Amino acid sequence: MQRCRAHKVRNVTERLPEPTRAQTKSVMHAAYKLPEKEGIAKLKQQAKWLQQQYPDAAASLLEGLEETFTVSRLKLTPALMRCLCTTNIIENPNGAVRRVTGRICRWRDAEMVLRWMASAYLEAEKCFRRIQGYRDLWVLSTALSRARSTSKVDLNMKAA
């Protein structure tokens, strides 16, 4: 799972007073450019510094910290990392679905929901552009296959 770095930076900095925001934002952006272990260490150091005066910001920074480095852990190309480290790729079509279905007050049945969702995604598709680094998607596929093969998740276990 990859957490959106842009939202993480926004969530942390909105809990800080104006003079401290720019410095924390710079530290976070610099840490995200580092390899996973060094970046996490840098952000933990920043959280420790923030903890004394701004415990809410420090807690926000530490929450889900490892998940903001998933794309770094996969060792993707810079173009793919830039594209996949935010949730924009997901939020864009979801916004189109909200626009198309926003005025519907009563859903008659599940079939109607499916028709409208399909229609909304087809409408959103008209505005899609290629993702940055699309030529390197094979790197992502290989990294995910490698991660899946080393994963210790029991796929036969049923969810609660």
C-alpha positions as MATLAB code, in Angstrom:
seq = 'MQRCRAHKVRNVTERLPEPTRAQTKSVMHAAYKLPEKEGIAKLKQQAKWLQQQYPDAAASLLEGLEETFTVSRLKLTPALMRCLCTTNIIENPNGAVRRVTGRICRWRDAEMVLRWMASAYLEAEKCFRRIQGYRDLWVLSTALSRARSTSKVDLNMKAA';
ca = [
       0.000    0.000    0.000;
       1.285    3.446   -0.911;
       0.214    6.509    1.014;
      -0.024    9.835   -0.809;
       3.031   11.917   -0.018;
       1.345   15.177   -1.012;
      -1.483   14.581    1.451;
       0.978   13.548    4.144;
       2.922   16.808    3.738;
      -0.325   18.801    3.756;
      -1.671   17.013    6.836;
       1.523   17.593    8.798;
       2.084   21.216    7.801;
      -1.506   22.283    8.471;
      -0.926   21.417   12.129;
       2.033   23.793   12.331;
       2.246   27.574   12.696;
       3.124   29.491    9.539;
       6.838   30.117   10.311;
       7.547   26.396   10.847;
       5.685   25.071    7.820;
       8.256   25.840    5.128;
      11.108   24.172    7.002;
       9.110   21.017    7.764;
       7.852   20.837    4.191;
      11.436   21.101    2.890;
      12.645   18.382    5.248;
       9.824   16.073    4.195;
      10.426   16.613    0.471;
      14.153   16.030    0.934;
      13.501   12.845    2.944;
      11.228   11.463    0.227;
      14.110   11.770   -2.242;
      16.367    9.614   -0.053;
      16.457    5.809   -0.025;
      13.815    4.216    2.195;
      15.797    3.652    5.412;
      17.525    7.032    5.378;
      14.293    8.836    4.500;
      12.366    7.170    7.310;
      15.184    7.960    9.748;
      15.176   11.604    8.642;
      11.410   11.896    9.104;
      11.558   10.207   12.521;
      14.211   12.729   13.501;
      11.924   15.543   12.308;
       9.009   14.064   14.268;
      11.176   13.925   17.378;
      11.995   17.605   16.902;
       8.315   18.474   16.368;
       7.128   16.369   19.313;
       8.106   18.926   21.952;
       6.059   21.856   20.647;
       3.705   20.321   18.063;
       2.707   16.812   19.145;
      -0.234   16.676   16.688;
       2.069   17.346   13.737;
       4.570   14.767   14.994;
       1.840   12.143   15.378;
       0.559   12.909   11.878;
       4.063   12.556   10.463;
       4.673    9.184   12.135;
       1.256    7.720   11.276;
       1.683    5.434    8.257;
       5.259    6.636    7.717;
       6.578    3.385    6.216;
       3.672    3.307    3.748;
       4.774    6.614    2.210;
       7.979    4.876    1.122;
       6.402    1.924   -0.723;
       7.404    3.239   -4.152;
      10.944    3.749   -2.847;
      11.022    0.193   -1.543;
       9.990   -1.105   -4.970;
      12.920    0.772   -6.561;
      10.887    2.212   -9.423;
      12.148    4.647  -12.017;
      11.981    8.351  -11.057;
       9.138    9.044  -13.501;
       7.007    6.204  -12.117;
       7.833    7.193   -8.542;
       6.732   10.764   -9.202;
       3.454    9.591  -10.690;
       2.660    6.845   -8.166;
       3.647    8.599   -4.933;
       0.385   10.581   -4.990;
      -3.207    9.448   -5.180;
      -4.060   11.791   -8.063;
      -4.296    8.846  -10.459;
      -7.147    7.448   -8.331;
      -8.814   10.692   -7.273;
      -9.249   12.009  -10.808;
     -11.669    9.296  -12.010;
     -13.412    9.229   -8.633;
     -14.069   12.958   -8.969;
     -15.581   12.368  -12.399;
     -17.876    9.709  -10.928;
     -19.020   12.192   -8.263;
     -19.721   14.821  -10.936;
     -21.720   12.438  -13.127;
     -23.680   10.750  -10.338;
     -23.990   13.731   -7.995;
     -27.576   14.622   -8.885;
     -28.998   11.118   -8.673;
     -31.252   10.974   -5.621;
     -32.657    7.485   -5.802;
     -30.874    4.373   -7.009;
     -33.476    1.848   -8.148;
     -31.333   -1.285   -8.099;
     -27.787   -2.581   -8.346;
     -27.978   -2.743  -12.123;
     -28.685    0.989  -12.275;
     -25.670    1.677  -10.058;
     -23.433   -0.396  -12.350;
     -24.721    1.387  -15.466;
     -24.118    4.830  -13.993;
     -20.668    3.901  -12.668;
     -19.665    2.504  -16.049;
     -20.984    5.623  -17.745;
     -19.116    7.870  -15.298;
     -15.817    6.045  -15.779;
     -16.230    6.167  -19.564;
     -16.767    9.924  -19.254;
     -13.677   10.236  -17.023;
     -11.647    8.193  -19.516;
     -12.020   10.949  -22.119;
      -9.795   13.190  -19.984;
      -7.151   10.589  -19.124;
      -3.560   11.187  -20.125;
      -0.703    8.744  -20.131;
       0.908    8.330  -16.758;
       4.424    9.613  -16.439;
       6.865    6.802  -17.030;
       4.329    4.598  -18.809;
       7.161    3.025  -20.799;
       8.618    1.758  -17.511;
       5.484   -0.033  -16.328;
       7.313   -3.318  -16.853;
       9.576   -2.264  -13.940;
       6.506   -1.870  -11.727;
       5.153   -5.245  -12.830;
       8.459   -6.942  -12.074;
       8.772   -5.221   -8.686;
       5.232   -6.204   -7.697;
       5.838   -9.817   -8.779;
       9.020   -9.863   -6.717;
       7.224   -8.362   -3.713;
       4.353  -10.833   -4.053;
       6.716  -13.796   -4.160;
       8.497  -12.681   -0.982;
       5.272  -11.740    0.805;
       4.339  -13.793    3.835;
       0.578  -13.348    3.406;
      -1.481  -16.520    3.521;
      -3.817  -16.169    0.540;
      -5.868  -19.181    1.626;
      -6.821  -17.568    4.936;
     -10.322  -16.076    4.986;
     -10.981  -12.546    6.174;
     -12.935  -12.037    9.364;
];
